[in-house]
Amino acid sequence: MTVDVNFDDQLTVGFVRGTHGLTGQFKVESASGFYEHIETLKEVTLRHGEQVKTFKVESTEPTNQTLYMKLEGVDSPEEAKQLNGWDIRVPRKFAKPLSKDEWYIADLLKCTLIYESKDGLAGENSGLYEIGTITDVLEGGAGDLLEISLSESCSILADNIKKTSSGKPRRVLVPLNREHIGKVDIEARTIQLMHLWILE
């Protein structure tokens, strides 16, 4: 499972989703589906494209299905409406704590997808092969999907697998689950692919 998204040293924990009431409150959509870590925030950075603004959190109001937030200096529905769609971002230490087999999307991006061949393939000796690079993590119906840009120099993949008909590197989606993905080593920036056939 993955949580949050990232653009620099901060993680996105939620998104502004519409105004609430007359005081400048807005609805928060959690990036992870959990709200407890957002309820206790004292300061947030909002980002929309290149625009970045930092605010003190005046109050949060949890309900059964969502969370409402009031920021200092945002005192009307009109002002809150201008922030609709912005990312709510915080330093990593304030983001949702990770459970086992969970990773921040930010940590998966740009990792190298590797495959270990134990008996040699396509005339190659056994060894470790760089299959491609993680370029995105997408939500799928049955779970998260890793988007991989396949490496043109990978010797164990046929040209028609690693390149499009126009000769550009192919991008493929691989389910982020135990059947298809082995060890995720964030420190080494590598993710293990279990089966080559999923790339076809």
Buried (B, 14 or more C-beta within 10 A) or exposed (E): BBBBBBEEEBBBBBBBBBBBEEBBBBBBBBBBEEBEBBBEBEEBBBBBEEEBBEBEBBEBBEEEEBBBBBBEEBBEBEBBBEBBEBBBBBEEEBBBEBEEEEBBBBBBBEBBBBBEBEEEBEEEEEEEBBBBBBEBBEEEEEEBBBBBBBBBEBEBBEEEBBBEEEEEBBBBBBBBBEEBBBEBEEEEBBBBBBEBEBBE
